[in-house]
Amino acid sequence: MNAQWQAFLESRSAIIGEDGLVRFENSGTGQTLALYDLSHLGLIRLSGEDAADFLQGQVTNDIRELTPDRCQFNGCCDPKGHLLANFWAFRRDGDIFLQLPGNMLPSLLKRLSMFVLRAKVAVTDASDDLVRIGVAGEGAEALLGSLIPEPPAGPGGVTHTRGLTLVRLPGDRPRFEIIGEAPAVEKLWEQLSSRAAPTDSACWALLDIRAGIPTVYPATAGAFIPQMINMQLIGGVSFQKGCYCGQEIVARTQHRGTLKRRMYLAHIATDRPPAAGDELFSPSAEHGKAAGVVVDARPAPEGGCDALVMVQIPCFEADDIHLGDSEAGPKLEFRDLPYALEG
């Protein structure tokens, strides 16, 4: 975490855990207008004249469509088409930034650096260089608009003003991320916190879950091809761009229609949210195989937890999936994703 920003948060009674997550004694629930620190997310910077061309050959999406006014969901695969990481990409001051969970940064940083060779690009950890905060909830757009000219109007939009980069993210409520140097973000936090409740950083992931946005963690790195976790449905895969590692498998899966597993949104009546990679059970599953795995899960303010799960399609259709390794575990209650699934 940026040292100046850390001192600022601690002066505002923030509690910073060893996991990098920020907590507040009187945290909001995220149900209303909420303000989040996002320092637990890692940030990779790609700079240099070859940055875009280099990245184009490494990722699932078309970097040519990553412009200063548009962000992009993206992923990096192994030769078998399995995701090693996924991330949000955006441009700022001529550089490209990739944002992903902090514990995923070292492996992606190492992998990208391996392929630089003679390309004129520098790949560095920028997590402590820029401060990132989020604001979400009804009234978020109006609040930002009262402080900053022209915040992004729709999901995926990006604006730059007063040393700040504003990114509008998809979700079930207006949601923005703000990136900048510590002094500028400190000033904005003071203004926002007069109306938005400072809320534990961990609650931000729940907004991703409800938006149907998957996150790859160390426990699930290499476990999914992009279509298994709906990345093609949320603009995370381009089927028109050139080659990248794993592209042949990803394209073949799409064009042959051979997908047997996909991601769904579920509610689970448990006080202990499962971890990413935890297995699921269904009597309808293929013999000897788990019905699927948890992609991500977080406590829900109304009780229990909400989760994204990747499961065998027949098990979802049978509606008999349970957490754990038997029918004794709590049954998953499936809910609608905010986007349409392919047929």
N, C-alpha and C positions, 0 to 999 in steps of 0.2 A: 504494500500500500504506500502511496505517496506520503512522505513524512509530514509535509505541511498539512495535507488533508487529514491525516490521522490525528494530528494535534487539534485541528479544528473540530473534528467529530467528538473527540474526547472532551473538549471544552463544552460540548452540547450534550453531555451525559451519555454518549454512546458507549456501549460495551463491545469491544472488539475481541472476538474469540481467536483461538489458535488456528481455526479453519478459515480465518479471514472474513467470516460472516459478521456483520454489524447488527447488534441488537439494541433495543431501547427499552428502558424500564417501563415506560408508558407507551409501548408500541401500539400503533394502529393495527387493525385487523385486515386491512386491505379491502374491506367491504365498501369504503367510501373513498374520498380523495386521499391518496397516499403518496408518500415521498420515500424513495429508497436509495441507499448507497449501493453501488454495484462494483465495489473494489474487489469482490471475490472472483470476478470474471477476469480471465487473462486476456491480454491484448498483444498481438503480433503485428509489427510494422514491416512492410515491404517498401523499400525506397530505392530509387535508381531508375535510369531510363528504360531498363528492360523488365521492370517489375510486373507490368501487366502481361507482357508476352510470356514471361516465365511462369506466372501463376496460371495462365490459360492452359498450359500443358499439364497442370497438376490437379485440377479441381473439376467438379461435376457440372458447374454452371459456366455460362459464357461471360467471361470477364469483360468482353467488349461492351456488354450492356450495363456494366457497373460504372455509373457516371457520378459526378459530384452531387447531383440532386436525387440519386436513387441508391438505396442499399440493396443487398442481395443475400439470400440464404444460399449456403454452399456446403460442399463436403469434399473430403479427400479419401480415396479408396485404395485398397491394396490390389495386386494384379487379379485377384479373383472377384473383384467388384464389391468387396465388403468395406463398409465405412470404417475408417480409422479415426475420423473426427468429423464433426460438422460445426458450422460457425456462421455468424453474420459478418458480412464484408461491407466496408464503406470507405469512401475516399475523404481525405482531409489534407489540406495544404500540399497537394501533389503526391501524397503517399497513399498506399492502400493498407487498411487495417483489418485484421481478422479477430473477432471476439468469440471466445469459447470458455468453458469452465477452466478455472485456474489449474486444476489438477490434470487437465488435458493438454495444457500449453507445452510442457517440456517435450513430449513425444512428437507433436506436430512441428514444433520449432526445429527439432533434430532432423525430422524427415525432410522438410522443405530445404533445410541447409545442405543436406546431402546432394541435392540435385542442382544446386546453383552453378557449379562448375565455372565456366567462363562468362556466364551471364552477368551483366552490369546491374546487379541487384544486391541489396543488403537486407537480410532477414534477422530482425532483432526483437527482443522482448521489450515491449513498450508499456507494460502493465503499470509501472510506477511513474511513467512520464505524463500521462493524462488521467484526469479524474473523471469518473463516470457516475451519474446519478440517474434515477428514473422517477417519473411522476405518472400516475395512472388513476383513472376513475372519472366519474361524471364531473364535468367542470374543468378537467385537466387542460383541454384545448383553450378554453376561455381564460383560464388563469395564466397559462403561458403567453397567450396573445396579449394580455394586459401588461406583460413585462418585456416581451421580445417581439420584434416585428415579424409577422408572417411565419408562424410555426408551420411545419409540414401539414398539408391539408388531408392527405390520405395515407394509409399504410404503405410502407416502403419509401415514402418521401423523405428527403433530407434537405435541410437548409443550413446555411452558415452565416452567423452574424455575431458581432462583438466578441470575436475570439472563441465562440461556441459553435459546436456542430450539434444540430438537433435531428434525431432520427425518429420517425413515427413507426411503431411496430404494430403488427396485427394483434387482435385480442377481442374479448367480449366487452371491452370498455376502451375509451380513448387511452392510449399508452405511448409515452415518449421516453426516449433516452437522450441525455444531454452530455456531451463530451467536451472537455476543455482543460485549460491550465487551472491549477488550484485557486488562485485569487478570484478568477471570474466565476468559478463554480461556487465558491464560498459565498460570494455576494448573492448569487441566484438562489442558493439554498436558504439563506436568511429570508429572502422575499417569499419563496414558495412555502416555507414552513409556517408562515403566518396563517395559511389556509389549508395546507395539506399536512396530514399527520405523519411524522417520521415513523417508518414501519420497518420491521426486521427484514434484512436482506433476503432471508430464506423464502419469504412470501412472494418474491418476484418470480420464482420458478413455477409457482402455482398458476400465474397468469400465462406462462408459456404452455403449461399442460392444458389449460382450458381453451387456449387458442389452437391446440392441436399441433404445436411446434415441438418436435422431438429433440432430445439432447443425447449425444453419445458420451458416455462416461468410461473411465478405465475398465469397469466390469463388463461393458458391452462393446468395447472397441473391437472391431472385426467380426461382430455377430450379425450385422444386418447389411443386406444390399439396400440401396436408397429406397426402392419401391416398398420394401417391407415396413418402412416407417413413414410412408406417404410423402417423401421428399419431392416426388414429381408432381404432387397435387398442390404444393405450396410454393412452387417456383424455385425449387432447389436443384433441379436437374435440367440441363439443356440437351435435347436430342438432335440439335442441328450443328453444334460446335464440332471442332476437330477432336483428335484423340487425346485421351488422358489415361492415367493408370486405371485399369478396370473397366474402361469404357465399353469394350466389346461385350462383357457379361451384362452390364447394365442395359445396353441397347437391345441385346438379344431377349432379355427378360421382358422388356417393354413391348417389343414387336411380336413376340410369340405368345404373349398373354399367358405365361406359365406361372404367374404369381399364386402361391398357395397360402401365404401368410400376409397379414397386413396389420396396421396399427389402428386401435380403437380407443375411445375415451370411456373410462369406467369410474364408478364410485364404489368404494370398498368400505364396509362397516367394520373398521378396525381402528384402534387408537395408536397402533404402531405401523406407520406407513412402511411398506416393503421397500427394499433397496433395488436400485437398478440391477437387472440381471437375475432377480429372484424368479424362480420357476412357477408356473401355473398348472393346475390340474384340470382335466376334463375326461369323463368316461368316453367321450366321443373322439378323443385324440387317437392318432395313429399308434398302434401297439408299441409300447415301450418308449414312447416319446412324450416329453412334456407338451402341454397344450400351447405353451408360449412362454414369454418372459415379460417382466416389467421393464418398460423403457424409462419411466420416471414416475414418482409418486410423492405427494406432499399433503400435509394436513389441510383439511377444508375447514373454514371458519364455522360452518354449521355442524361439524362433527364428522368423524370418519376421515377418509382421505380420497382425493381424486387422483387418478392415475392414467397414464398412457401405457397401453399394453400391446405387444405384438403377438398375435395368436393365429393359430390355424383357422382358416376361414370357415370350414365345416363346424368347428367348435363354437365359433361366434354364432353361427346360424342355429346351432342346437341350444344356445343360451344356457350352457351348463358348466361354466368355467369357475373354478375356485382358486383362491390364493393358497399356496402350499402344494403338498404332494398327495392330497386326498380330498374327498368331498366333505371332510370335517372342517376344512378352512372356509372362511367367509366367501359367499358367492358374489361374483362381480355383477354390478348393476350397470349395464351399458347405457351411455348417453350419447346424444347427437354431437358430432363434431361440427365446427362452424364452417365446414366446406364439404362439398359433395364427394363421395367415394366413387371410384370408377365401377362400372357394372359388374 
